[in-house]
Structure formats: C-alpha cells, structure tokens
Amino acid sequence: MLRRGKPAFASFGKWFKNEYDQGEYFIKIIDKLTN
C-alpha cells in the first residue's frame, strides 16, 4: 500500500464526513443496533 501520510488521511476524513453528513442510513443502522 502507498504511504501518503496526513494528506491521504485528511482526504479520507473529508470523504467520511461527507458520507456521515448525508448518512441517515448509517444512523438508522446504529439506531437498530443500539435498540
């Protein structure tokens, strides 16, 4: 695997944040797991 350090991690962070902000589906899964 390529080691790009923080820039790659930052890009992943942005991707994850965008997915999470849009991710009501993800929240519903967590809600099912916790209830």
C-alpha positions as CSV (number, residue, x, y, z in Angstrom):
1,M,0.0,0.0,0.0
2,L,1.1,3.6,-0.6
3,R,2.1,5.7,2.4
4,R,0.9,9.2,1.8
5,G,0.6,10.2,5.4
6,K,-1.6,13.0,6.6
7,P,-2.9,14.2,3.2
8,A,-4.4,10.8,2.5
9,F,-5.9,10.7,5.9
10,A,-7.3,14.2,5.5
11,S,-8.9,13.2,2.2
12,F,-10.4,10.1,3.9
13,G,-11.6,12.3,6.7
14,K,-13.4,14.6,4.2
15,W,-14.9,11.6,2.4
16,F,-16.1,10.1,5.7
17,K,-17.5,13.4,6.9
18,N,-19.5,13.9,3.7
19,E,-20.8,10.3,3.9
20,Y,-21.7,10.8,7.5
21,D,-23.4,14.1,6.9
22,Q,-25.5,12.5,4.2
23,G,-25.7,9.2,6.0
24,E,-29.1,8.9,7.7
25,Y,-28.9,5.3,6.5
26,F,-25.8,4.8,8.7
27,I,-27.5,6.4,11.6
28,K,-30.5,4.1,11.2
29,I,-28.3,1.1,11.3
30,I,-26.6,2.3,14.5
31,D,-30.1,3.0,15.9
32,K,-31.2,-0.6,15.2
33,L,-28.0,-2.0,16.7
34,T,-28.4,0.1,19.9
35,N,-32.1,-0.5,20.4
